[in-house]
Amino acid sequence: MNTGKKSILQKGKGKTRRQAKLAYLYEKESQYFAQVAESIKDIAIKELKELGAYNLQPVFRGIWFCASKKDFYRITYFSRLVSRVLAPLVLFEAHDKDELYKAAKKIRWEEFLTPKKTFSIVANVSESEITHSNFAGLRIKDAIADYFRDRSNKRPSVDAKDPYIIINLHLHRNMATLSIDASGGALHKRGYREESVSAPMQETVAASIIRLSEWDGTVPLYDPMCGSGTLLCEALMAYSRIPAQVFRTRFGFERLPDFNADLWERIKQESRDNFRELKANMILGSDVSEHSVNAARTNIMGLHFGSEINIELKDFQDIDAIEDSVIITNPPYGIRMGKDQNLNEFYQNLGLFLKNRCKNSKAFVYFGEPKYIKKVPLSPSWKRPLKIGGLDGKLVKYDLY
């Protein structure tokens, strides 16, 4: 998060902290940071703009953006592609551990937590004189603990699993940014996955595929190898305008000193009023695995309008036809297939199925192992790398005539 900005720690004269005594970066400039995978940054920029962001500045591992408080809340609530949203507090130079410690200790931490609350530190260090992320995070932890101990002889505890607040440190080329994780945790964890299968697709990957397909509900969407239903869930949520974080019960921005609870409640109510009903047979899925079908049905039924999605137990080769539709799927590969399967034959059969039984359709196939693209007897319209969620695959589009 190297922006070249100078420290904005400022002191006021006789004013309250909320007026001018100490202005945090996000307050002063309405500026925030979205962590985004490099391979989807272009579509994430479009999504952020649609949600009200402006003055977007793409940098390594993310996007700086400005937004009103309302749009900042909405972006954190609705974004399907962003990994985390950070509210930056201060930016300062830190060439050694003492500079890191001193700057962190100047922040008025009582505005964010109390000795009875818990916190965790997420630190990332690159191209700096401080070379270890864990060490840098430890110095921030010490600064916060000592800040409270000096004032009350008590200190908050660290809880890496379920903290009251998450504090983010980004140190790049000796420039440190301390932020509050406004998301309150990784945004790919939507909360609808009650049942899972081996190697499930990460939600942000599925959302990226749905976005890149440009499916808009004018024709049916079908996933013939739906697994636990992640692509189906993300398609439903996108079409019906359901916030990506509809199941999240708390957000990091609720820990900010200027949090507006009334505004947040209005945003949630407006989102509920704006749901779009899903018609029957608009989204469909199937899978050869009974376990996968049961998992997909369980997950999809937890969502609004999930009852309108039909999921069948069926091998894709037993499907008579999928015509005039958008086909979006993530075929099994590697460990998901099992050692006894012939993957070359599998992908050849998939290509023949698309070619012979899916007339006037468009297929978007995600290859977790791109080497199998050449085994499909079809000419791609385009191929796009998707390095996200720990996967290094490719999304391939096929126009089927």
C-alpha positions in Angstrom: 0.0 0.0 0.0 2.7 2.5 -1.0 1.0 5.8 -1.9 3.7 8.3 -1.4 1.5 10.2 1.1 3.0 11.8 4.2 1.9 11.2 7.7 -1.4 12.8 8.6 -1.0 12.7 12.3 -2.2 16.2 13.3 -2.8 18.1 16.5 -5.6 20.6 17.1 -6.0 23.5 19.5 -8.7 23.2 22.1 -11.0 21.1 19.9 -12.5 17.7 20.5 -10.9 14.6 18.9 -13.9 14.2 16.5 -13.4 17.8 15.3 -9.7 18.0 14.6 -7.4 16.8 17.4 -6.4 13.7 15.5 -7.6 13.0 11.9 -7.1 9.5 10.7 -6.3 9.1 7.0 -9.7 7.5 6.1 -11.5 10.4 7.9 -9.5 13.2 6.4 -9.6 12.0 2.8 -12.4 9.5 2.7 -9.8 7.1 1.4 -9.8 3.3 1.8 -7.9 0.3 0.5 -9.4 -2.8 -1.2 -7.3 -5.9 -1.2 -7.8 -7.6 -4.6 -6.1 -10.4 -6.5 -4.0 -9.1 -9.3 -5.7 -11.2 -12.0 -9.2 -9.7 -11.4 -8.2 -6.1 -10.6 -9.7 -4.8 -13.9 -13.2 -6.2 -13.0 -12.8 -5.2 -9.4 -12.3 -1.6 -10.5 -15.6 -1.7 -12.4 -17.4 -3.2 -9.4 -16.0 -0.6 -7.0 -17.1 2.2 -9.4 -20.6 0.7 -9.6 -20.8 0.8 -5.8 -19.8 4.4 -5.6 -16.1 4.5 -5.3 -14.1 7.3 -7.0 -10.4 8.4 -7.4 -9.4 4.8 -7.8 -5.6 4.1 -7.7 -4.6 0.5 -8.5 -1.4 -0.5 -6.8 0.3 -3.9 -6.0 -2.2 -6.2 -4.3 -5.1 -3.8 -4.3 -6.8 -0.6 -5.1 -6.9 2.7 -3.2 -10.3 4.4 -3.5 -12.4 7.2 -2.1 -16.0 6.9 -1.1 -18.6 8.5 1.1 -19.3 6.8 4.4 -22.5 5.3 2.9 -20.7 3.9 -0.1 -17.8 2.7 2.1 -20.3 0.6 4.1 -22.0 -0.5 0.9 -18.8 -1.6 -0.8 -17.8 -3.7 2.2 -21.3 -5.2 2.3 -21.8 -5.8 -1.4 -18.5 -6.4 -3.1 -18.1 -9.9 -4.5 -14.5 -9.6 -5.8 -12.7 -7.7 -3.0 -10.8 -9.8 -0.4 -10.8 -7.2 2.4 -11.5 -3.5 2.8 -9.1 -1.5 5.0 -9.7 1.8 6.7 -6.2 3.4 6.9 -5.3 5.2 10.1 -1.8 6.6 9.6 1.0 6.4 7.1 4.6 6.8 8.3 8.2 5.9 7.6 9.6 2.9 9.6 13.2 1.9 9.0 13.5 -0.1 12.2 11.5 -1.7 15.0 11.7 1.4 17.2 10.1 3.7 14.6 7.4 1.1 14.0 6.7 0.9 17.8 6.7 4.6 18.5 4.4 5.5 15.6 1.9 2.7 16.6 1.9 3.8 20.2 0.8 7.4 19.3 -2.6 6.2 18.0 -5.5 6.7 20.5 -6.3 3.0 20.7 -9.0 3.5 23.3 -11.2 4.7 20.4 -11.1 1.2 18.9 -11.0 -1.3 21.8 -10.7 -1.6 25.6 -8.5 -3.8 27.8 -11.4 -6.3 28.0 -11.6 -6.7 24.2 -9.4 -8.8 21.9 -7.4 -8.0 18.8 -5.2 -9.5 16.2 -2.5 -8.2 13.8 -2.2 -9.0 10.2 1.2 -7.9 8.9 2.8 -7.9 5.4 6.4 -6.7 4.8 8.1 -6.3 1.5 11.3 -4.5 0.2 12.0 -2.9 3.6 14.8 -2.8 6.2 12.4 -4.7 8.5 12.3 -8.0 6.7 10.0 -10.3 8.8 6.2 -9.8 8.8 5.8 -11.7 12.1 8.4 -9.5 13.8 6.7 -6.3 12.5 3.3 -7.5 13.7 4.8 -8.3 17.1 6.1 -4.7 17.5 2.6 -3.4 16.7 1.1 -5.8 19.3 3.6 -4.6 21.9 2.8 -1.0 21.2 -0.9 -1.5 21.6 -0.4 -3.6 24.8 2.0 -1.0 26.3 -0.4 1.8 25.4 -3.1 0.4 27.6 -0.8 -0.9 30.3 0.7 2.6 30.7 -2.8 4.1 31.2 -4.7 1.4 33.1 -2.2 -1.3 34.0 -4.3 -3.6 31.9 -4.0 -4.7 28.4 -6.2 -6.4 25.7 -5.5 -9.9 24.7 -4.6 -11.3 21.3 -7.1 -13.6 19.7 -6.1 -14.8 16.3 -9.3 -16.8 15.7 -12.2 -14.5 16.6 -10.9 -11.0 17.6 -13.0 -8.0 18.4 -10.9 -6.0 15.9 -8.3 -6.8 13.3 -5.4 -4.4 12.8 -3.5 -4.5 9.5 0.1 -3.4 9.0 1.4 -3.0 5.5 5.1 -2.1 5.2 6.5 -1.6 1.7 9.9 0.2 1.0 10.0 1.4 4.6 6.6 3.1 4.4 4.2 1.7 6.9 0.4 1.9 6.8 -1.7 1.0 9.8 -5.3 0.2 9.1 -8.4 -1.2 10.6 -9.8 -4.2 8.7 -13.2 -2.8 7.9 -14.4 -6.2 6.7 -13.8 -7.9 10.1 -12.2 -10.9 8.2 -11.8 -12.3 4.8 -14.7 -11.4 2.5 -14.7 -14.6 0.6 -16.3 -16.3 3.6 -19.9 -15.6 2.6 -21.5 -17.8 5.2 -23.8 -19.8 3.0 -21.6 -22.9 2.7 -23.1 -25.2 5.3 -22.0 -28.3 3.5 -18.8 -28.8 1.4 -17.0 -31.2 -0.9 -13.3 -31.8 -1.4 -11.4 -28.8 -2.9 -14.4 -26.5 -3.1 -14.1 -23.3 -5.2 -13.5 -20.1 -3.3 -16.4 -17.8 -3.4 -14.5 -14.8 -4.9 -13.3 -17.1 -7.7 -16.8 -18.1 -8.5 -18.0 -14.5 -8.3 -15.2 -13.5 -10.7 -16.3 -16.2 -13.2 -19.9 -15.1 -13.0 -18.9 -11.5 -13.6 -16.7 -12.4 -16.6 -19.4 -14.4 -18.1 -21.6 -11.3 -18.3 -24.7 -13.5 -17.6 -27.6 -11.2 -16.9 -30.6 -13.6 -16.6 -31.9 -13.2 -20.2 -31.1 -16.9 -20.8 -30.8 -19.8 -18.3 -27.6 -20.5 -16.6 -26.6 -24.2 -16.1 -23.7 -25.8 -14.2 -23.5 -29.5 -15.2 -20.8 -30.2 -12.6 -21.9 -28.0 -9.7 -20.1 -29.6 -6.8 -21.3 -27.9 -3.6 -23.0 -25.2 -5.6 -20.6 -22.2 -5.2 -21.1 -21.0 -8.8 -24.9 -21.4 -8.5 -24.9 -19.5 -5.2 -22.8 -16.6 -6.6 -25.0 -16.4 -9.7 -28.1 -16.2 -7.6 -26.7 -13.6 -5.3 -25.5 -11.5 -8.2 -28.8 -11.7 -10.2 -31.0 -11.1 -7.2 -28.9 -8.2 -5.8 -28.3 -10.0 -2.5 -25.3 -8.5 -0.7 -22.2 -10.8 -0.7 -22.0 -10.4 3.1 -25.7 -10.8 3.9 -24.9 -13.5 6.5 -22.0 -11.6 8.2 -23.1 -10.6 11.7 -20.4 -8.0 12.4 -18.0 -5.8 10.4 -14.8 -4.1 11.3 -16.2 -0.7 10.3 -18.5 -1.0 13.4 -15.3 -0.6 15.5 -14.4 2.8 14.0 -14.9 5.8 16.3 -17.1 7.6 13.7 -19.4 4.6 13.0 -22.9 5.6 12.1 -25.3 2.9 13.3 -28.4 4.5 11.9 -26.9 4.9 8.4 -25.8 1.2 8.5 -29.3 0.1 9.4 -30.7 2.1 6.5 -28.3 0.5 4.1 -29.3 -3.0 5.1 -33.0 -2.1 4.8 -32.5 -0.6 1.4 -30.7 -3.7 0.2 -33.5 -5.9 1.4 -36.0 -3.7 -0.4 -34.0 -4.0 -3.6 -33.9 -7.8 -3.9 -34.9 -9.1 -7.3 -36.9 -12.3 -7.5 -35.4 -15.2 -9.3 -37.8 -17.0 -11.7 -38.0 -20.8 -11.8 -35.6 -22.6 -14.3 -33.4 -19.6 -14.7 -30.5 -21.2 -12.7 -30.0 -25.0 -12.8 -27.3 -27.4 -11.8 -26.4 -31.1 -11.7 -23.6 -33.4 -10.6 -22.7 -37.0 -10.8 -22.0 -37.2 -7.1 -24.9 -37.6 -4.7 -22.9 -36.1 -1.9 -22.2 -33.0 -4.0 -25.9 -32.7 -5.0 -27.0 -32.9 -1.4 -24.4 -30.3 -0.4 -25.4 -27.9 -3.2 -29.1 -28.2 -2.3 -28.4 -27.5 1.4 -26.2 -24.4 0.5 -28.6 -23.0 -2.1 -31.7 -23.4 0.1 -30.1 -21.1 2.7 -30.3 -18.1 0.3 -33.3 -16.0 -0.7 -35.0 -17.5 -3.8 -32.9 -20.7 -3.5 -36.0 -22.8 -3.8 -36.2 -21.7 -7.4 -33.0 -23.5 -8.3 -33.3 -27.1 -9.5 -30.3 -29.4 -8.8 -30.3 -32.9 -10.2 -28.2 -36.0 -9.6 -26.9 -36.7 -13.2 -23.7 -37.3 -15.1 -23.2 -34.5 -17.6 -23.0 -37.1 -20.4 -26.6 -38.2 -19.5 -28.0 -34.7 -20.1 -30.0 -34.6 -23.4 -29.2 -31.0 -24.3 -28.4 -27.6 -22.9 -29.4 -25.2 -25.6 -29.8 -21.4 -25.8 -28.1 -21.0 -22.4 -25.0 -19.9 -20.6 -23.0 -22.9 -19.2 -20.6 -22.1 -16.4 -18.7 -24.9 -14.7 -15.6 -25.9 -12.9 -14.8 -29.5 -14.0 -13.2 -31.9 -11.5 -9.4 -32.2 -11.8 -6.4 -33.7 -10.0 -7.3 -34.9 -6.5 -11.0 -34.1 -7.1 -11.1 -36.7 -9.9 -9.5 -39.6 -8.0 -6.5 -41.5 -9.3 -8.4 -44.0 -11.3 -10.0 -41.5 -13.7 -8.6 -40.9 -17.2 -8.5 -37.1 -17.3 -7.6 -36.8 -21.0 -10.7 -38.9 -21.9 -12.8 -36.9 -19.4 -12.0 -33.5 -21.0 -12.4 -34.9 -24.5 -15.9 -36.1 -23.6 -16.7 -32.7 -22.1 -15.7 -31.0 -25.3 -17.8 -33.4 -27.4 -20.8 -32.8 -25.1 -20.5 -29.0 -25.4 -20.1 -29.3 -29.2 -22.9 -31.7 -29.9 -25.5 -31.0 -27.3 -25.2 -27.4 -26.4 -26.3 -25.5 -29.5 -26.6 -21.7 -29.5 -25.0 -21.6 -26.0 -21.9 -20.0 -24.5 -19.8 -22.1 -22.1 -17.4 -20.7 -19.5 -15.1 -23.5 -18.2 -12.7 -22.9 -15.4 -9.6 -25.2 -15.7 -7.8 -25.6 -12.4 -5.1 -27.4 -14.4 -4.7 -25.4 -17.6 -2.8 -28.2 -19.3 -6.1 -29.9 -20.0 -7.5 -27.1 -22.2 -5.8 -28.6 -25.2 -7.6 -31.9 -24.5 -11.0 -30.3 -25.2 -11.8 -30.6 -29.0 -13.1 -27.1 -29.3 -11.6 -23.7 -30.3 -11.7 -21.2 -27.4 -13.1 -17.7 -28.0 -10.8 -16.5 -25.3 -8.7 -17.7 -22.4 -8.0 -15.7 -19.2 -5.7 -16.5 -16.3 -7.4 -16.5 -12.9 -4.8 -16.6 -10.2 -6.9 -16.2 -7.1 -7.9 -18.2 -4.0 -4.8 -20.3 -4.0 -5.5 -21.5 -7.5 -3.6 -20.8 -10.7 -6.1 -21.7 -13.4 -7.7 -20.3 -16.5 -11.2 -19.4 -17.5 -12.0 -20.4 -21.1 -15.0 -19.2 -23.1 -16.4 -21.4 -25.9 -19.1 -20.0 -28.3 -21.2 -23.0 -29.3 -23.1 -22.8 -32.6 
